[in-house]
Amino acid sequence: MYYNEKTVLLKNGTECTLRNPRESEAETYIAHLRRVAGETHFLARYEEEVVTPPERQAQIIREALECDDRMLLAAWINDKLIGSIGVNRVSPHSKMQHRAQFGISIEQEYWNAGLGTILIEEALAAARNMGCEQMELGVYSDNERARALYRKLGFEKWGAIRNAYRLKDGTYCDEIIMGRRL
Ligand SMILES: CC(C)(COP(=O)(O)OP(=O)(O)OC[C@H]1O[C@@H](n2cnc3c(N)ncnc32)[C@H](O)[C@@H]1OP(=O)(O)O)[C@@H](O)C(=O)NCCC(=O)NCCS
């Protein structure tokens, strides 16, 4: 899904550009995901597991642009990729066509500047454009910042998967399923 480029202001007054990533930026996009995965355990993959080949990432970027039921959106400050959100329909099957989901990653230096709120609002708008009726997500039970943000944006706890994530130190985290109607 094509996103009309937009400039937004973060809480500290910094200008931030929102636009689709380009195929030629596949390596930049992977490097961003790898950085965030190294800063927190809150993403699905550990840093060393973010090994998507650039050609595959370029294909993902292209398909997201061409496809009406997903969107990749990236946030840039002075041409540096600092955050991203991916939203897609949960399934093309008719029984699940009304459901959308998203994943978000922002580099630590830019946390608490309001970007998460902005990106999720754009994802909610995109999901409405897809004709979806509800947005869903999964979040680590110990991700207080993310859970507070989702609650602020109207998401409620819809369920949980016990011990969904096993960390390197041997501890387990539950996955909290949250959702809201669109
Ligand atoms: C979670 C994440 C997307 C939030 O983005 P962000 O840009 O920091 O979010 P915002 O600044 O818009 O909002 C954060 C809110 O949480 C609040 N907050 C921050 N830390 C908090 C904490 N420990 N407990 C409760 N609330 C907290 C902030 O005050 C803010 O609320 P406000 O807008 O009412 O002031 C971002 O931190 C991130 O990408 N983290 C790493 C990856 C990740 O966790 N992804 C989510 C996977 S489900």
The ligand as an ORCA input file, in Angstrom:
! r2SCAN-3c Opt
* xyz 0 1
  C       7.212      0.359     22.253
  C       7.561      1.510     21.303
  C       6.978      1.229     19.930
  C       6.950      2.794     21.859
  O       7.255      3.852     20.999
  P       7.492      5.331     21.541
  O       7.807      6.189     20.384
  O       8.453      5.284     22.662
  O       6.011      5.663     22.065
  P       5.382      7.066     22.450
  O       6.474      8.022     22.791
  O       4.415      7.471     21.408
  O       4.528      6.671     23.719
  C       5.082      5.979     24.804
  C       4.148      6.148     25.985
  O       4.489      5.214     27.001
  C       4.730      5.916     28.218
  N       5.751      5.150     28.928
  C       7.065      5.140     28.715
  N       7.676      4.268     29.523
  C       6.707      3.694     30.269
  C       6.694      2.710     31.302
  N       7.817      2.139     31.712
  N       5.498      2.370     31.823
  C       4.361      2.944     31.413
  N       4.312      3.890     30.429
  C       5.480      4.256     29.883
  C       5.181      7.283     27.799
  O       4.985      8.230     28.816
  C       4.265      7.524     26.600
  O       2.962      7.896     26.994
  P       2.381      9.385     26.727
  O       2.318      9.533     25.229
  O       1.035      9.358     27.349
  O       3.359     10.309     27.355
  C       9.096      1.706     21.210
  O       9.580      1.966     22.488
  C       9.834      0.532     20.616
  O       9.891      0.372     19.416
  N      10.434     -0.300     21.466
  C      11.282     -1.404     21.021
  C      10.547     -2.447     20.223
  C       9.224     -2.811     20.819
  O       9.071     -2.932     22.011
  N       8.252     -3.010     19.928
  C       6.919     -3.374     20.324
  C       6.778     -4.830     20.182
  S       5.110     -5.341     20.561
*
